[in-house]
Each structure stands twice: as structure tokens, then as C-alpha cells.
Amino acid sequence: MTTAETQTTPDFAAIKTKQCAAWSSGDYSRIGSTLQLTGEELAEALALPPRARVLDVAAGNGNISLALARRFCDVTSSDYSDALLARGRQRAEAEGFELDSRLADAEDLPFADGEYAAVVSTFGVMFAPNQDAAAAELQRVCASGGKIGLANWTPASFIGELFRVIGKHVAPPAGVQSPARWGDSEWLQERFGAQAADIRIERKSFTFRYPSPQYFVDYFREFYGPVEKAFAALSEDARPALEADILELVARFDIAKDGTMNVPSEYVEVVISKR
């Protein structure tokens, strides 16, 4: 390996260790639970039969896991953060559902080839730093004739822009591509087309509704790990600039006229039928 290659090849293991710490900080379940609608809609789009074996990758606090459990699927909820999995288990227990909860790296899943009738992820696997490895793993553990279901923020979405704003203040790891590539139709076709009998990509919108823009910033700063870590990485003098840029971003997308926050964020709902 040349010196240039050594410098540009990301240390994925180190990156994932930091990522896991970020997602485990704050309390992502306070954010994730507000996105439940997207899991329910993806579950409907997949239309899986009862008792179908399903793997949720980078499950977080279990939105799509719970949506599919409500439809009597046999769900394995996996994530590299046990703190997030614990939240998913608590939600399942409160509603009287069973989830098989497993610690797992999305880039190296501890499951057999073709083990699951469906493999799903809502705003989760898109954050894996080695995107090619993660995409390959989703396809490997999905059975022939099975389905892969995804919900991913698009590059031009509010959340896609939020990560771009954060990146201006706290540089992302060298060599790691934007998670929003998972919301690009061409990229999805390139990564999944060879093994797909059909790929359905539908552009949808989720609306972030908060009492005010400032409330949103404070809430994400407290509970959303990547934002919390971004502010923590900056000096006290530099933090107001990040806050101002996030508020400016909110203002660009906000359609509320009464001082509250009503921000639509585009995402793609993806259903891949594997050959």
C-alpha cells in the first residue's frame, strides 16, 4: 500500500467506535420515536406476511422493528449500540411484543447468507461509514426472492443539509462519504441493481414539528448524539456560530407562520425485491 493510500483509507473500526459513542450519548430514542410514522409506512409498503423472519439493521430504538412486530412478523432488531437496543426492548415490552435483540455491526452482520425473508433499516444503515460493505451485507443476509426495505434522507433534505452544516464546523472523518448518498436513486441502483429483480424508490416527506426553532436546536443538542457531540467538540466561543447556522437552516425550510417550527424533510422509501 502506498503512502497516499494509507492516508486516504479510513480507519472504519475507529470511526465506528466514535459513532457508537455519539449515538449512545444524549437519548436518541427521544428523537427516534418522533419518526415512528416512517416505520409504519415502510412496513405497509413491504406488505410482508405474518411470521416472516425480518432483520432490522442499525435499528436504533426500533421504529421499523415495532411496526413489523405489530404485523406479527418475527423480528430481529440489531444495532451496534446496546443502549439503543435497550430502548427498543423497553418499547416492545410496554406494547406486549417480542423482539430478538442482537448487537451487530451493519458492515459485518453475524447472520447466515439468506437467513431473512426481509432486511430493513430506517435512517440507520445509511450512517455506516463503509457504505459498500453495509450495502453488500444487507443483500447477503436477505433470502433470494426476499425484500430489502429502507428509509433514507436525501442529499437535499433538511437532515442532509443539517449534516452539511455540522460538517462546516466539525470536519467528518477523512475519506468517509456523506450518509445522504443512500438517498440518491442512482447510487441505490448502482449498489443494489445487480441482485435486484425490482427496485421501487418513492420520494416522501417527514415533517419535523417543534414548539419553536430554538426549542428544536436545544432538543437536538441535548438528545441527538451527533449534534450533542458536535457542540461538545467546539470551544465555548465557537458554539454560537454552529447554533446560528442551524437556526438559519431551519429558517430556510420552515413553513410555520406562528413562531413554531414546521420543517418538511425529504426522504426516499425504498423497496428492493431480491432475485
C-alpha positions in Angstrom: 0.0 0.0 0.0 1.4 3.4 -0.9 1.6 6.3 1.5 -1.2 8.1 -0.4 -3.4 5.1 0.0 -2.6 4.8 3.7 -3.6 8.5 4.2 -6.9 8.2 2.3 -8.1 4.8 3.6 -10.4 5.5 6.6 -10.0 3.6 9.8 -13.5 2.2 9.8 -13.2 0.5 13.2 -12.1 3.7 14.9 -14.8 5.7 13.2 -17.5 3.2 14.3 -16.3 3.3 17.9 -16.7 7.1 17.9 -20.0 6.9 16.1 -21.4 4.4 18.6 -20.4 6.7 21.4 -22.1 9.6 19.7 -25.4 7.7 19.0 -25.3 6.3 22.6 -25.0 9.8 24.1 -27.9 12.0 24.7 -31.1 10.0 24.3 -31.8 9.2 20.6 -35.0 7.4 21.5 -36.5 10.9 22.2 -35.8 11.8 18.6 -36.3 8.4 17.0 -39.8 7.9 18.5 -41.0 11.0 16.7 -40.1 9.3 13.4 -42.4 6.3 14.0 -44.7 7.2 11.1 -41.9 6.4 8.6 -41.5 2.9 10.0 -45.3 2.3 9.8 -45.4 3.4 6.2 -42.4 1.3 5.2 -44.0 -1.7 6.9 -47.1 -1.1 4.8 -45.1 -0.8 1.6 -43.3 -4.1 2.3 -46.6 -5.9 2.8 -44.8 -8.9 4.5 -46.9 -11.9 5.6 -47.3 -12.7 9.3 -44.4 -14.8 10.7 -42.0 -13.6 8.1 -38.4 -13.5 9.5 -37.1 -9.9 9.4 -33.8 -8.3 10.3 -33.7 -4.6 11.2 -30.2 -3.3 10.7 -29.0 -0.3 12.7 -32.4 -0.4 14.4 -31.9 2.4 16.9 -34.8 2.4 19.2 -36.8 0.1 16.9 -39.3 2.0 14.8 -39.5 -0.4 11.9 -38.9 -3.3 14.3 -42.0 -2.4 16.2 -44.0 -1.6 13.1 -43.3 -5.1 11.8 -43.9 -6.8 15.2 -47.3 -5.2 15.2 -47.9 -7.0 11.9 -46.9 -10.3 13.5 -43.5 -10.7 11.8 -40.7 -12.4 13.7 -38.2 -9.5 14.1 -34.5 -9.4 15.0 -33.6 -5.9 16.0 -29.9 -5.3 15.6 -27.6 -2.3 16.3 -24.0 -1.7 17.4 -25.3 0.3 20.4 -26.8 -1.7 23.3 -28.1 1.5 24.8 -30.3 2.0 21.7 -31.4 -1.7 21.6 -32.4 -1.4 25.3 -34.8 1.4 24.4 -36.3 -0.8 21.6 -36.8 -3.6 24.1 -38.5 -1.3 26.6 -40.9 -0.1 23.9 -41.7 -3.7 22.8 -42.3 -4.8 26.4 -44.6 -1.9 27.0 -46.7 -2.8 24.0 -46.6 -6.6 24.6 -44.4 -7.6 21.7 -41.3 -9.8 21.5 -38.1 -8.7 19.7 -35.0 -10.7 19.3 -32.4 -8.0 20.1 -28.8 -8.5 18.9 -25.7 -6.5 19.0 -24.4 -6.3 15.4 -22.1 -4.3 13.1 -24.0 -3.3 9.9 -20.8 -3.8 7.9 -20.2 -7.4 9.3 -23.5 -8.9 10.2 -23.3 -12.1 12.4 -26.0 -13.9 10.4 -26.0 -16.5 7.7 -26.4 -16.0 4.0 -30.1 -15.7 3.0 -31.2 -16.0 6.7 -34.0 -13.5 6.5 -37.1 -13.0 4.3 -36.7 -9.3 4.6 -33.9 -6.9 5.8 -34.9 -3.4 6.7 -33.5 -0.1 8.1 -35.0 3.3 8.7 -32.4 6.1 8.8 -29.9 3.7 10.3 -27.7 1.8 7.9 -27.1 4.9 5.9 -24.8 6.1 8.7 -22.4 3.1 8.4 -19.0 4.6 7.3 -18.1 1.7 4.9 -21.2 2.1 2.7 -20.2 -0.5 0.2 -19.7 -3.2 2.9 -23.0 -2.3 4.5 -25.0 -2.5 1.2 -23.3 -5.9 0.5 -24.3 -7.2 3.9 -28.0 -6.2 3.5 -28.1 -8.2 0.3 -26.1 -11.2 1.7 -28.4 -11.9 4.6 -31.6 -11.4 2.5 -33.0 -14.6 1.0 -33.5 -15.0 -2.7 -37.0 -13.7 -3.5 -36.9 -11.6 -0.3 -37.2 -7.8 0.2 -34.9 -5.1 1.4 -36.8 -2.0 2.8 -35.1 1.3 3.5 -36.0 4.8 4.5 -33.1 7.2 3.8 -32.7 11.0 4.0 -31.9 12.6 0.6 -28.9 14.8 0.0 -31.1 17.9 -0.4 -33.3 17.2 2.6 -33.4 19.2 5.8 -31.4 16.4 7.6 -29.0 16.1 4.7 -28.4 19.9 4.9 -28.1 19.6 8.7 -25.2 17.2 8.5 -23.6 19.5 5.9 -23.9 22.4 8.3 -22.3 20.3 11.1 -19.5 19.3 8.8 -18.6 23.0 8.2 -17.9 23.3 11.9 -16.6 19.8 12.8 -14.9 18.1 9.9 -16.1 14.5 9.3 -13.6 11.7 9.2 -11.3 11.8 6.1 -12.4 9.5 3.3 -16.0 8.9 4.6 -18.8 9.7 2.2 -22.0 11.5 3.1 -24.7 9.3 4.6 -27.2 11.1 2.3 -25.8 9.1 -0.7 -28.2 6.4 0.5 -31.0 8.8 -0.5 -29.6 9.1 -4.1 -31.5 7.0 -6.6 -28.5 6.5 -8.9 -26.3 5.3 -6.0 -29.0 2.9 -4.9 -29.3 1.4 -8.4 -25.6 1.0 -8.6 -25.3 -0.8 -5.2 -28.4 -2.9 -5.4 -29.3 -3.3 -9.1 -27.2 -6.4 -9.9 -29.1 -8.5 -7.3 -32.5 -6.9 -7.7 -35.5 -8.1 -9.6 -37.1 -4.8 -8.9 -36.3 -1.5 -7.1 -39.1 0.8 -6.1 -38.0 4.2 -4.9 -40.6 6.7 -3.7 -39.8 10.2 -2.6 -41.6 11.1 0.6 -41.5 13.8 3.3 -41.4 13.7 7.0 -42.3 16.9 8.9 -40.3 18.0 12.0 -42.8 19.8 14.3 -41.4 21.5 17.3 -42.6 24.4 19.6 -40.1 26.8 18.1 -36.8 26.7 16.1 -34.8 27.4 19.3 -36.6 24.5 21.0 -35.5 22.3 18.2 -31.9 23.3 18.5 -31.9 22.8 22.2 -33.7 19.5 22.0 -31.3 18.1 19.3 -28.3 19.4 21.2 -29.5 17.5 24.3 -30.8 14.3 22.8 -29.4 13.8 19.3 -25.9 12.3 19.7 -24.2 13.7 16.6 -25.4 17.2 17.3 -24.5 16.9 21.0 -21.0 15.7 20.1 -20.6 18.5 17.5 -21.3 21.1 20.1 -19.0 19.3 22.6 -16.2 19.3 20.1 -16.2 23.0 19.7 -14.8 25.7 22.0 -17.3 27.8 24.0 -16.6 30.7 21.7 -17.3 28.6 18.6 -20.6 27.1 19.6 -22.8 30.1 19.0 -21.8 30.1 15.3 -23.0 26.5 14.9 -26.2 27.3 16.7 -26.7 30.3 14.4 -26.1 28.2 11.3 -28.6 25.6 12.4 -31.2 28.3 13.1 -30.5 29.8 9.7 -31.0 26.3 8.1 -34.3 25.9 9.9 -35.5 29.3 8.7 -34.8 28.2 5.1 -37.1 25.1 5.4 -39.6 26.3 8.0 -43.2 26.8 6.7 -44.7 27.7 10.0 -46.0 31.2 10.3 -46.8 31.3 14.0 -43.4 31.1 15.7 -43.5 27.3 15.9 -41.3 25.0 13.7 -42.8 23.0 10.8 -40.0 21.7 8.6 -40.5 19.1 5.9 -37.6 16.8 5.2 -37.4 14.7 2.1 -36.5 11.1 2.2 -36.8 8.0 0.0 -38.8 4.9 0.8 -37.0 2.0 -0.9 -38.3 -1.5 -1.5 -35.9 -3.8 -3.3 -37.1 -7.3 -4.4 -34.1 -9.6 -4.5 -33.6 -12.0 -7.3 
